[in-house]
């Protein structure tokens, strides 16, 4: 892939939610599965002045459809969300689990580990309950918990659920390295990377529960009515750009490469991109605290959609929503 022009990284200097993600992993952190966690630290730099690396905007993967101020031809979304639903059947849960593992999991020798933010411990226990085996541990001195599965029947069930649902070779290579086909699938083939539409299943919900971020920025803008522009951001970060490129191809966005850490970041922030994100997560619900972040982010979108962000009262509501999102990960 050829890199494009050097450019500014996404502006988070006025972001109401600019987290410093902890580096959770030890031992196996050199694996491609857990190295992806380090991408989170580069995803949202706290200011322009403290970032020393070079960021490259990839020319072939950028778009900028519409401004938030222009809703004349965009379908209106409802103020109300449907009742929250978790993945129902095994195929649905399989796609969700594949996304969750691809973003924050690791297959070792008769071992599956999935890392979660400490406030997502209920999600870790939900995964344990759905699989029927495993244990959940707090990671000492880290803001994280870990789901660990070693039980043969549990690993067989997981393989049945996720085989053929991964989008990259990273997890597939781990399965092949440790001979999961012979050990847990009766010699069945470990399937190659899949090619499905993200719009059709829970995969991206699982991936986002592990590796996504919703943010609200209010940078100064002389061209705006109140001198402040509202920017709603959905961000994903990874060491491998493959999945980010797929998200980009279906949802839009701008893809950046952080040279100093060799991480990639995808940002969706235009009107049409925000709408696609909302339509997806309205249908395939998040199951971590990011569901609450999305709910608040979605409310901010509705305020903008009603053009209330052009009033002092509406703008204050948006700023308070952004602050509330930031409180979720403290």
C-alpha positions as CSV (number, residue, x, y, z in Angstrom):
1,X,0.0,0.0,0.0
2,X,1.4,3.4,-0.9
3,X,1.3,6.1,1.6
4,X,0.0,9.6,0.7
5,X,0.8,13.0,1.9
6,X,2.0,13.9,5.4
7,X,-0.8,15.7,7.2
8,X,-2.3,16.6,10.5
9,X,-3.6,13.8,12.7
10,X,-7.2,14.1,13.8
11,X,-7.7,17.2,16.0
12,X,-8.4,16.1,19.6
13,X,-7.1,19.3,21.3
14,X,-10.7,20.3,22.1
15,X,-12.0,16.8,22.6
16,X,-14.2,16.2,25.6
17,X,-13.1,12.6,25.7
18,X,-9.4,12.0,25.1
19,X,-8.5,8.8,27.1
20,X,-5.1,7.5,27.9
21,X,-5.6,3.8,27.3
22,X,-3.5,1.6,29.6
23,X,-1.1,-1.0,28.3
24,X,-2.7,-4.1,29.8
25,X,-0.7,-7.0,28.4
26,X,2.2,-8.9,29.8
27,X,4.0,-12.0,28.6
28,X,2.3,-12.5,25.3
29,X,2.2,-8.8,24.3
30,X,4.5,-9.4,21.4
31,X,1.7,-11.4,19.7
32,X,-0.3,-9.7,17.0
33,X,-3.4,-10.1,19.0
34,X,-2.3,-8.2,22.1
35,X,0.0,-5.7,20.3
36,X,-3.2,-4.2,18.9
37,X,-4.0,-3.0,22.4
38,X,-1.1,-0.5,22.1
39,X,-2.8,1.2,19.2
40,X,-5.2,2.7,21.7
41,X,-2.6,4.9,23.2
42,X,-1.9,6.5,19.9
43,X,-5.5,6.7,18.9
44,X,-6.3,9.9,20.8
45,X,-3.3,12.2,21.5
46,X,-4.3,14.6,24.3
47,X,-2.9,17.6,22.5
48,X,-1.0,18.6,19.4
49,X,2.0,19.6,21.3
50,X,2.8,16.3,23.0
51,X,2.8,14.2,19.9
52,X,6.2,13.8,18.5
53,X,5.6,11.3,15.7
54,X,4.8,11.8,12.1
55,X,1.2,11.0,11.0
56,X,0.5,10.1,7.4
57,X,-2.9,10.5,5.8
58,X,-3.5,7.7,3.4
59,X,-4.7,9.3,0.2
60,X,-6.6,6.3,-1.1
61,X,-8.7,5.9,2.1
62,X,-10.1,9.4,2.8
63,X,-13.5,11.0,2.4
64,X,-15.3,14.1,3.7
65,X,-19.0,13.9,2.9
66,X,-20.9,16.9,4.2
67,X,-20.8,19.2,7.2
68,X,-22.8,18.6,10.4
69,X,-24.6,21.9,9.6
70,X,-26.2,20.5,6.4
71,X,-29.0,18.1,7.1
72,X,-31.3,19.0,4.2
73,X,-31.0,15.7,2.4
74,X,-30.2,13.4,5.3
75,X,-32.8,11.0,6.7
76,X,-33.8,12.0,10.3
77,X,-33.1,9.5,13.0
78,X,-35.5,9.0,16.0
79,X,-34.9,10.3,19.4
80,X,-35.7,6.9,20.8
81,X,-33.6,3.7,20.7
82,X,-35.0,0.2,20.7
83,X,-34.6,-1.9,23.8
84,X,-31.1,-3.2,24.2
85,X,-30.5,-6.6,22.8
86,X,-27.5,-9.0,23.0
87,X,-26.7,-11.4,20.2
88,X,-29.4,-14.0,20.3
89,X,-28.4,-17.2,18.5
90,X,-25.1,-18.9,18.0
91,X,-24.3,-17.4,14.6
92,X,-25.0,-13.9,15.9
93,X,-22.9,-14.5,19.0
94,X,-20.2,-16.1,16.9
95,X,-19.7,-12.9,14.8
96,X,-19.8,-10.8,17.9
97,X,-17.2,-13.0,19.6
98,X,-15.0,-13.1,16.5
99,X,-14.9,-9.2,16.5
100,X,-14.2,-9.1,20.2
101,X,-11.3,-11.6,19.9
102,X,-9.9,-10.1,16.7
103,X,-9.6,-6.7,18.5
104,X,-8.5,-7.8,22.0
105,X,-8.0,-11.6,22.2
106,X,-5.3,-14.2,21.9
107,X,-5.2,-17.9,21.2
108,X,-2.3,-19.8,22.8
109,X,-1.6,-23.5,23.4
110,X,-5.0,-24.7,24.7
111,X,-5.7,-21.1,25.8
112,X,-8.0,-18.2,24.9
113,X,-7.5,-14.8,26.6
114,X,-9.7,-11.8,26.0
115,X,-8.9,-8.4,27.7
116,X,-11.5,-6.0,28.9
117,X,-11.5,-2.5,30.4
118,X,-12.1,-2.8,34.2
119,X,-15.6,-1.3,34.0
120,X,-16.6,-4.0,31.4
121,X,-16.3,-6.8,33.9
122,X,-20.0,-7.6,33.4
123,X,-19.2,-8.1,29.7
124,X,-16.4,-10.5,30.6
125,X,-18.8,-12.5,32.8
126,X,-21.4,-12.5,30.0
127,X,-18.9,-14.0,27.6
128,X,-18.0,-16.6,30.2
129,X,-21.7,-17.5,30.7
130,X,-22.4,-17.8,26.9
131,X,-19.4,-20.1,26.4
132,X,-20.1,-22.0,29.6
133,X,-16.5,-22.3,30.8
134,X,-13.6,-20.1,31.8
135,X,-12.6,-17.6,34.5
136,X,-12.4,-13.9,34.9
137,X,-9.4,-12.2,36.6
138,X,-8.5,-8.7,37.6
139,X,-5.1,-7.8,36.2
140,X,-3.0,-6.4,39.1
141,X,-2.1,-2.7,38.9
142,X,-3.9,-2.4,35.6
143,X,-7.4,-1.0,34.8
144,X,-8.3,-4.3,33.1
145,X,-9.8,-7.7,33.6
146,X,-9.0,-10.8,31.6
147,X,-11.3,-13.7,30.6
148,X,-9.2,-17.0,30.4
149,X,-10.4,-20.2,28.8
150,X,-8.5,-23.5,29.0
151,X,-11.3,-26.1,29.1
152,X,-11.3,-28.4,26.1
153,X,-15.0,-28.4,25.6
154,X,-15.1,-24.6,25.9
155,X,-12.3,-24.1,23.3
156,X,-14.1,-26.5,21.0
157,X,-17.3,-24.5,21.3
158,X,-15.4,-21.2,20.7
159,X,-13.8,-22.7,17.6
160,X,-17.2,-23.8,16.3
161,X,-18.5,-20.3,16.9
162,X,-15.7,-18.2,15.3
163,X,-14.1,-20.5,12.6
164,X,-14.7,-18.7,9.3
165,X,-15.6,-15.4,10.8
166,X,-12.2,-13.7,11.3
167,X,-11.2,-11.0,8.8
168,X,-7.4,-11.2,9.1
169,X,-4.8,-13.9,9.3
170,X,-3.6,-12.9,12.8
171,X,-6.0,-15.1,14.8
172,X,-6.1,-17.8,12.1
173,X,-2.3,-18.1,12.3
174,X,-2.5,-18.5,16.1
175,X,-5.1,-21.3,15.6
176,X,-2.9,-23.0,13.0
177,X,0.3,-22.6,15.1
178,X,-1.3,-24.4,18.0
179,X,-3.0,-27.0,15.9
180,X,-6.6,-26.2,17.0
181,X,-8.0,-28.0,14.0
182,X,-6.7,-31.4,15.2
183,X,-7.2,-30.7,18.9
184,X,-10.6,-29.1,19.0
185,X,-12.3,-29.6,15.6
186,X,-11.7,-33.3,14.8
187,X,-9.2,-32.4,12.1
188,X,-11.5,-30.0,10.4
189,X,-10.0,-27.1,8.4
190,X,-9.3,-23.8,10.0
191,X,-10.9,-21.5,7.5
192,X,-9.2,-18.6,5.8
193,X,-10.2,-14.9,6.3
194,X,-13.9,-14.3,5.6
195,X,-15.3,-11.7,3.3
196,X,-18.7,-10.5,4.6
197,X,-20.4,-7.2,4.9
198,X,-20.0,-5.6,8.3
199,X,-23.5,-4.1,8.0
200,X,-25.0,-7.6,8.2
201,X,-23.9,-9.0,11.6
202,X,-22.5,-8.3,15.1
203,X,-18.8,-8.5,14.2
204,X,-18.2,-4.7,14.3
205,X,-20.1,-4.4,17.6
206,X,-17.7,-7.0,19.2
207,X,-14.7,-5.3,17.7
208,X,-15.8,-1.9,18.9
209,X,-16.6,-3.1,22.4
210,X,-12.9,-4.0,22.6
211,X,-11.3,-1.3,20.5
212,X,-13.7,1.6,19.6
213,X,-14.1,5.1,20.9
214,X,-16.8,7.8,20.7
215,X,-15.8,11.4,21.1
216,X,-17.2,14.9,20.9
217,X,-15.0,17.8,19.9
218,X,-15.9,21.5,19.9
219,X,-13.0,23.3,18.2
220,X,-13.1,27.0,17.4
221,X,-14.4,27.9,14.0
222,X,-14.9,31.5,12.8
223,X,-17.2,30.4,10.0
224,X,-19.7,28.8,12.5
225,X,-22.6,30.9,14.0
226,X,-21.3,30.7,17.6
227,X,-17.6,30.5,16.6
228,X,-17.5,26.8,17.6
229,X,-17.9,23.8,15.4
230,X,-19.3,20.5,16.7
231,X,-17.4,17.3,15.6
232,X,-18.7,13.9,16.5
233,X,-16.0,11.2,16.1
234,X,-16.1,7.5,16.0
235,X,-12.6,6.1,16.1
236,X,-10.9,2.7,15.7
237,X,-7.2,2.0,16.1
238,X,-5.1,-1.1,15.2
239,X,-1.6,-2.2,14.3
240,X,-2.9,-3.9,11.2
241,X,-4.9,-1.6,8.9
242,X,-6.8,-4.5,7.2
243,X,-10.0,-4.3,9.3
244,X,-9.9,-0.5,9.4
245,X,-9.7,-0.5,5.6
246,X,-12.8,-2.7,5.5
247,X,-14.7,-0.5,7.8
248,X,-13.6,2.5,5.7
249,X,-14.9,0.8,2.5
250,X,-18.4,0.4,4.0
251,X,-18.8,3.3,6.4
252,X,-16.3,5.9,5.0
253,X,-13.8,7.8,7.1
254,X,-10.2,8.9,7.1
255,X,-7.3,6.5,7.7
256,X,-4.1,7.7,9.4
257,X,-0.8,6.0,10.0
258,X,1.2,6.9,13.1
259,X,4.8,6.4,12.1
260,X,6.3,6.6,15.5
261,X,4.3,3.7,16.8
262,X,3.4,2.0,13.5
263,X,-0.3,2.2,14.4
264,X,-3.3,3.0,12.2
265,X,-6.3,5.0,13.1
266,X,-9.6,5.3,11.4
267,X,-11.8,8.3,12.1
268,X,-15.4,8.7,11.0
269,X,-16.7,12.2,11.6
270,X,-18.7,13.5,8.7
271,X,-22.5,13.7,8.7
272,X,-23.0,10.7,6.5
273,X,-20.4,8.6,8.3
274,X,-22.0,9.4,11.7
275,X,-25.4,8.4,10.3
276,X,-24.1,5.0,9.1
277,X,-22.5,4.4,12.5
278,X,-25.8,5.2,14.3
279,X,-27.8,3.0,11.9
280,X,-25.4,0.1,12.5
281,X,-25.3,0.3,16.3
282,X,-29.0,0.9,16.6
283,X,-29.4,-2.5,15.0
284,X,-26.4,-4.4,16.4
285,X,-26.0,-3.1,20.0
286,X,-22.8,-2.6,21.9
287,X,-22.5,-4.6,25.2
288,X,-19.8,-2.7,27.0
289,X,-19.8,0.7,28.7
290,X,-19.4,2.0,25.1
291,X,-23.1,1.4,24.7
292,X,-23.7,4.2,27.1
293,X,-21.1,6.3,25.3
294,X,-22.8,5.7,22.0
295,X,-26.2,6.6,23.6
296,X,-24.8,10.0,24.7
297,X,-23.0,10.5,21.3
298,X,-26.2,9.7,19.5
299,X,-28.1,12.3,21.6
300,X,-25.5,14.9,20.5
301,X,-26.1,13.9,16.9
302,X,-29.8,14.5,17.4
303,X,-29.2,17.9,18.9
304,X,-27.1,18.8,15.8
305,X,-29.7,17.3,13.5
306,X,-32.3,19.6,15.0
307,X,-29.8,22.5,14.5
308,X,-30.0,23.2,18.2
309,X,-26.2,23.3,18.3
310,X,-26.5,26.7,16.7
311,X,-27.9,28.0,20.0
312,X,-26.0,28.6,23.2
313,X,-28.3,26.1,25.1
314,X,-27.9,23.4,22.5
315,X,-24.1,23.8,22.4
316,X,-23.9,23.6,26.2
317,X,-25.9,20.3,26.1
318,X,-23.4,18.9,23.6
319,X,-20.4,19.9,25.8
320,X,-22.0,18.3,28.8
321,X,-22.6,15.1,26.8
322,X,-19.0,15.1,25.8
323,X,-17.9,15.5,29.4
324,X,-20.3,12.7,30.5
325,X,-18.7,10.4,27.9
326,X,-15.2,11.1,29.3
327,X,-16.4,10.3,32.8
328,X,-17.3,6.8,31.7
329,X,-13.7,5.6,31.4
330,X,-12.3,7.3,34.5
